[in-house]
Amino acid sequence: MGNPTGNSLPKCQLARIQQMIDELDFPDRGSDKHISFWIDTLCIPINNPHERKLCIAKMANIYAQATAVLVLDSGLEIISAPPVAERCIRILQCSWQRRLWTFQEGILAKELYHRFKDGSYRMGDFQTERDMYQKKLRSRGKYISFLGVNAAGVDACISFARFTQMHIKLRVLFNDSPWKGYVPLIEALRYRTTSRESDETLCAATILSIDPTELLELPEKAGRNLAERRMELFLQYIGQFPRSLIFNRFPRLQRDGFRWAPRSLMGSHPNDISDIEEEEKENYATFYKSGHCFQLGLRYPGIKLGPVTSHFGTRVILINGENRYNVELSPDEKGSYPCWGKNFQYCLVMKRIPTEPEGGSVAILGSRFKWEDVDLRYECRAWVELLTSKEKADVCGEVLPEETYWGIK
């Protein structure tokens, strides 16, 4: 329900929306016949860039101050509210649940309602009804896993994200770190989409209580994607990350200093980020500027490779003393692999050094100029396994200790 050319809607649509708003029986509702409402189509100026930016910067406050949010989704409005199990699936699969900016609406709403053909239904009541239904099934010895899975998806933008937002706002009290808000965002934005890629960081910033003004003020630059430039600035706001983020399988940013980082959190898959280990709450990676370039500082074991030749392929046999390791490089999202260069020193940064043939380790391959002992430029992901066979080795390697410090750019 939008208008890309102007701040207007047909009168019949406005009357329909007003009627649905007036029917809501939200807590502390006054006796007013008509309830005022906000709708982006009318309230965010289209033809005034300055005022539009001001509105976007205040979006979080607008939704947080609203008494209630009413979800109007074409797929829900054409059906009467079905039984609780089907309703759970319908809500999870509706288009409102897939759009980027509606995530913000959902987590900031004091009360959230979904409009069906026969009326509006409060999310809190639906959650209670669903829990009672599950309890009833279990009392009969019936355990339906899909209902719990779908419930988690429906509630994700409400309970999980609200919990995250609370911790972000109270991080000083809890001696918290900003990256704790970044990790849940990866899960929360996974299934979201937007027609404007550059909006992702604007929405994410407001969710994490970060002022998006600087992101909005970034000028367009020839040859530089605005969405990627905003993501680079957004990462600087976050500042700290779980160290295992470097092993992620997301499409990555391409500029040195940011090549370790996801280009976008939307459209990802469950295994695209490595498991965040419990000890990482104290052993995080710090993002900072070193000279003219940014880098991510962290500690992990690794292997420093000896001289390489350009004929090396995507599989390399590495020898260290009596041990041989099979190194399999992983392509990027375009199917491309890095090219070996004789003027570079290569290192593998690894989660752990494999000690058993069946226990491999995810790794990243990094490079640096031989004559400069500088930080590593991220090249690609890799998988490293200990071999039992005595295959001919391609290159020698030196195993580095657990607490080796790396600067990844």
C-alpha positions in Angstrom: 0.0 0.0 0.0 2.3 2.7 -1.2 2.7 5.4 -3.8 6.2 5.8 -5.2 5.4 9.1 -7.0 3.7 11.2 -4.2 2.5 11.5 -0.6 -1.1 10.5 -1.3 -3.6 7.6 -1.3 -7.1 7.3 -2.6 -9.8 8.6 -0.1 -11.4 5.2 0.0 -8.1 3.6 1.1 -7.7 6.2 3.8 -11.3 5.7 5.0 -10.7 1.9 5.1 -7.5 2.3 7.1 -9.1 4.7 9.6 -12.0 2.3 10.2 -9.6 -0.6 10.9 -7.5 1.6 13.3 -10.6 2.7 15.1 -11.7 -0.9 15.7 -8.5 -1.8 17.6 -9.2 -2.4 21.2 -5.6 -1.7 22.5 -4.8 -1.1 26.2 -5.6 2.3 27.6 -7.7 3.2 24.5 -9.4 6.5 25.1 -12.9 7.4 24.1 -11.9 9.2 20.9 -14.0 8.2 17.9 -11.1 8.3 15.6 -7.5 7.4 16.3 -4.6 9.2 14.6 -2.2 7.0 12.7 1.1 7.1 10.9 1.7 5.6 7.5 5.0 6.0 5.6 3.3 6.7 2.3 1.8 9.9 3.6 4.3 10.9 6.3 7.7 10.5 4.8 8.3 13.2 2.1 9.2 11.8 -1.3 10.2 15.0 -3.1 12.2 16.7 -0.3 15.5 14.8 0.3 16.4 16.7 3.5 13.1 16.2 5.2 13.0 12.6 4.1 16.4 11.9 5.8 15.1 13.6 9.0 12.1 11.3 9.0 14.2 8.1 8.4 16.6 9.1 11.2 13.6 9.3 13.6 11.8 6.1 12.4 12.8 4.1 15.5 11.4 6.8 17.8 8.2 7.0 15.7 7.4 3.3 16.0 8.6 3.1 19.6 6.2 5.9 20.6 3.2 4.4 18.8 0.5 2.8 20.9 0.1 -0.1 18.5 1.2 -1.3 15.0 -1.4 -2.8 12.7 -0.1 -5.2 10.0 -1.9 -5.0 6.7 -0.8 -7.9 4.5 -2.7 -8.8 1.3 -2.2 -12.5 1.9 -3.8 -12.3 5.4 -6.6 -9.9 4.7 -8.3 -12.2 2.2 -8.8 -15.0 4.7 -10.6 -15.3 8.0 -8.3 -16.1 10.9 -7.7 -19.8 10.7 -7.0 -22.2 13.6 -3.9 -21.5 15.6 -1.6 -23.9 13.9 -2.4 -22.7 10.4 -2.4 -19.1 11.6 1.2 -19.6 12.8 2.2 -20.7 9.3 0.3 -18.0 7.5 1.9 -15.2 9.6 5.3 -16.7 9.2 4.9 -16.9 5.4 3.2 -13.6 4.8 5.1 -10.9 2.8 5.2 -8.5 5.8 7.4 -11.0 7.6 9.9 -10.8 4.7 10.4 -7.1 4.2 13.3 -5.2 5.7 11.6 -2.2 7.3 8.7 -4.2 8.8 11.2 -5.9 11.0 11.7 -2.5 12.7 8.0 -2.0 13.1 7.6 -5.4 14.7 10.3 -5.2 17.3 9.5 -1.6 18.4 5.7 -2.0 18.6 4.2 -1.9 22.1 1.3 -3.9 20.7 1.2 -5.7 17.4 -1.9 -6.7 15.5 -2.4 -8.7 12.3 -5.4 -7.9 10.2 -7.4 -10.8 8.8 -10.7 -10.7 6.8 -12.8 -11.0 10.0 -10.9 -8.6 12.2 -7.6 -7.7 13.8 -5.8 -10.1 16.1 -3.3 -9.1 18.8 0.0 -11.0 18.7 0.2 -11.4 22.5 -3.2 -13.2 22.5 -2.1 -15.4 19.6 1.1 -16.4 21.4 -1.0 -17.4 24.5 -3.4 -19.3 22.3 -0.6 -21.1 20.5 1.1 -22.1 23.8 -2.2 -23.5 25.1 -2.7 -25.5 21.9 0.8 -27.0 22.2 0.2 -27.9 25.8 -3.1 -29.6 24.9 -1.4 -31.7 22.2 1.4 -32.8 24.5 -1.1 -33.9 27.1 -2.5 -36.2 24.5 1.0 -37.5 23.7 1.3 -35.6 20.4 4.5 -33.6 19.8 4.3 -31.5 16.6 7.8 -30.0 16.0 6.8 -27.8 13.0 4.6 -25.7 15.3 7.5 -24.8 17.6 9.8 -24.1 14.6 7.2 -21.8 13.0 6.5 -20.2 16.3 10.1 -19.3 16.7 10.0 -17.6 13.3 6.9 -15.7 14.0 8.1 -14.5 17.4 11.7 -13.7 16.2 11.0 -10.1 15.2 9.3 -9.5 18.6 10.6 -11.4 21.6 14.2 -12.2 20.4 14.9 -8.8 18.9 13.3 -6.9 21.8 15.6 -8.9 24.2 18.5 -7.9 22.0 17.5 -4.3 21.9 17.1 -4.2 25.7 20.7 -5.4 26.1 21.9 -2.8 23.6 20.3 0.0 25.5 21.5 -1.3 28.8 25.0 -2.3 27.7 26.7 0.1 30.1 24.9 -1.3 33.1 25.7 -4.9 32.0 29.2 -4.0 30.8 28.0 -5.3 27.4 29.6 -5.1 24.0 28.0 -3.7 20.8 28.6 -6.9 18.8 26.0 -8.7 20.9 23.4 -6.8 18.9 25.1 -7.6 15.6 25.0 -11.3 16.0 21.2 -11.6 16.5 20.7 -9.2 13.5 22.3 -11.9 11.3 19.5 -14.3 12.3 16.8 -11.7 12.3 17.5 -10.2 8.8 18.2 -13.6 7.1 14.8 -13.8 5.4 14.3 -10.1 4.8 14.5 -8.3 1.5 14.4 -4.7 0.3 14.3 -3.1 -3.1 17.0 -0.6 -2.0 20.1 -2.4 -0.7 21.4 0.7 0.8 18.5 0.8 3.3 19.8 -2.3 5.1 22.2 -0.5 7.4 19.8 2.4 8.0 17.3 -0.1 9.4 19.9 -2.0 11.3 21.4 1.1 12.8 18.0 2.3 14.2 17.3 -1.1 15.7 20.7 -1.0 17.5 20.0 2.5 18.8 22.7 4.0 16.5 22.0 7.4 15.0 21.8 6.8 11.2 22.5 10.4 10.3 26.1 9.8 9.1 24.9 6.9 7.0 22.2 9.0 5.4 24.7 11.8 4.7 27.2 9.6 2.7 27.3 11.1 -0.8 27.0 9.1 -3.9 30.4 8.3 -5.5 31.2 7.0 -9.0 32.4 3.4 -8.9 31.5 2.9 -5.3 28.3 1.1 -4.3 26.4 3.1 -1.7 25.1 0.0 0.1 28.7 -1.2 0.6 30.0 2.2 1.7 27.2 2.4 4.3 28.0 -1.2 5.5 31.7 -0.2 5.9 30.7 2.8 8.1 28.1 0.6 10.0 30.9 -1.9 10.9 33.0 1.0 12.3 30.1 1.8 14.6 29.9 -1.8 15.9 33.6 -1.9 16.6 33.8 -5.4 18.1 32.8 -8.8 16.7 32.9 -12.5 17.6 36.3 -13.6 16.2 34.8 -16.6 14.3 32.9 -14.2 12.1 36.0 -14.3 9.8 35.0 -17.8 8.8 31.6 -16.7 7.5 30.3 -17.9 4.1 28.5 -14.6 3.2 29.3 -12.7 0.1 31.9 -10.2 1.3 32.9 -6.6 1.0 35.7 -6.1 -1.6 37.7 -3.2 -0.2 40.9 -3.9 1.8 40.2 -3.5 5.5 36.7 -4.9 5.1 37.2 -8.1 3.1 36.5 -10.3 6.1 33.0 -8.8 6.6 29.6 -9.8 5.1 28.4 -7.4 2.4 24.8 -7.9 3.5 23.0 -9.9 6.3 20.0 -10.4 4.1 19.4 -13.5 2.1 21.8 -15.7 4.1 21.5 -19.4 5.1 21.7 -21.0 8.5 25.2 -22.2 8.1 26.6 -19.0 6.6 28.1 -17.9 9.9 30.3 -20.1 12.0 29.0 -21.1 15.4 29.6 -18.4 18.0 31.4 -20.2 20.7 30.7 -19.4 24.4 34.2 -18.2 25.2 34.0 -15.6 22.4 32.1 -13.4 24.8 35.4 -12.6 26.3 37.6 -13.4 23.3 36.2 -11.1 20.6 37.8 -9.4 17.6 38.4 -5.7 17.6 38.0 -3.6 14.5 40.2 -0.6 14.3 42.2 1.7 11.9 45.9 1.0 11.4 47.6 3.6 9.2 45.4 4.2 6.1 43.6 0.9 6.4 41.1 -0.8 8.7 41.7 -4.3 10.1 40.2 -6.8 12.4 42.5 -7.9 15.2 42.0 -11.4 16.7 43.9 -14.4 18.1 43.8 -17.9 16.5 46.2 -20.7 15.6 47.5 -20.9 12.1 50.0 -22.2 9.6 52.5 -20.0 7.7 53.2 -21.4 4.3 56.6 -21.5 2.6 57.3 -20.2 -0.9 54.5 -21.0 -3.3 54.4 -21.2 -7.1 51.7 -20.0 -9.4 50.8 -23.5 -10.6 49.1 -24.3 -7.3 45.5 -25.1 -7.7 42.5 -25.2 -5.3 43.9 -28.2 -3.5 47.3 -28.0 -1.8 49.2 -30.6 0.2 51.1 -28.9 3.1 53.8 -30.6 5.2 54.9 -29.7 8.7 57.4 -32.2 10.1 55.8 -35.6 10.1 52.3 -34.2 9.5 50.7 -33.6 6.1 47.6 -31.5 5.7 45.1 -31.3 2.8 44.1 -27.7 2.1 40.9 -27.2 0.0 40.2 -23.6 -1.0 36.6 -22.4 -1.3 35.4 -20.2 -4.2 33.6 -16.9 -3.6 29.9 -16.3 -4.6 30.9 -15.9 -8.2 32.8 -19.2 -8.3 36.2 -17.5 -8.4 39.4 -18.6 -6.6 42.4 -16.4 -5.6 45.6 -16.7 -7.8 48.8 -17.7 -6.1 51.6 -15.1 -6.4 55.3 -15.7 -5.9 55.8 -12.3 -4.2 53.4 -13.1 -1.4 53.6 -14.8 1.9 50.5 -16.9 2.6 49.1 -17.9 6.0 46.1 -20.0 7.1 44.2 -18.7 10.0 42.4 -21.7 11.6 39.9 -22.4 14.3 42.1 -25.2 15.4 45.0 -27.3 14.2 43.6 -30.7 13.2 45.1 -33.6 15.3 43.0 -36.4 14.0 42.2 -37.4 10.3 38.5 -37.1 10.8 38.6 -33.8 12.6 39.2 -31.0 10.0 39.1 -27.2 10.6 37.6 -24.3 8.8 40.2 -21.7 7.9 40.8 -18.6 5.9 43.7 -18.0 3.5 45.5 -14.6 3.9 48.3 -13.0 2.0 51.0 -10.3 2.6 54.1 -9.1 0.7 57.1 -11.2 1.6 59.3 -8.2 2.4 56.7 -6.6 4.7 55.6 -8.1 8.0 52.2 -6.6 7.8 48.7 -7.8 8.3 46.9 -10.3 6.2 44.7 -9.5 3.3 41.7 -11.9 3.3 41.8 -14.1 0.1 39.2 -16.9 0.6 37.8 -19.6 2.9 39.5 -23.0 3.2 39.1 -26.4 4.8 42.1 -28.1 6.3 42.4 -31.8 7.2 45.2 -34.0 8.6 46.2 -36.7 6.1 47.2 -40.3 7.0 48.7 -41.0 3.5 52.1 -39.8 2.5 51.1 -37.8 -0.5 53.7 -35.7 -2.2 53.8 -32.3 -0.5 53.4 -29.0 -2.5 54.6 -26.6 0.2 56.1 -26.6 3.6 54.4 -25.0 6.5 55.1 -23.8 10.0 52.4 -24.4 12.6 51.8 -21.2 14.7 50.6 -21.2 18.3 47.1 -20.8 19.6 47.5 -17.2 20.7 49.0 -15.9 17.4 47.7 -12.4 16.8 46.3 -11.6 13.4 45.2 -8.4 11.7 42.8 -9.3 8.9 42.0 -6.7 6.3 
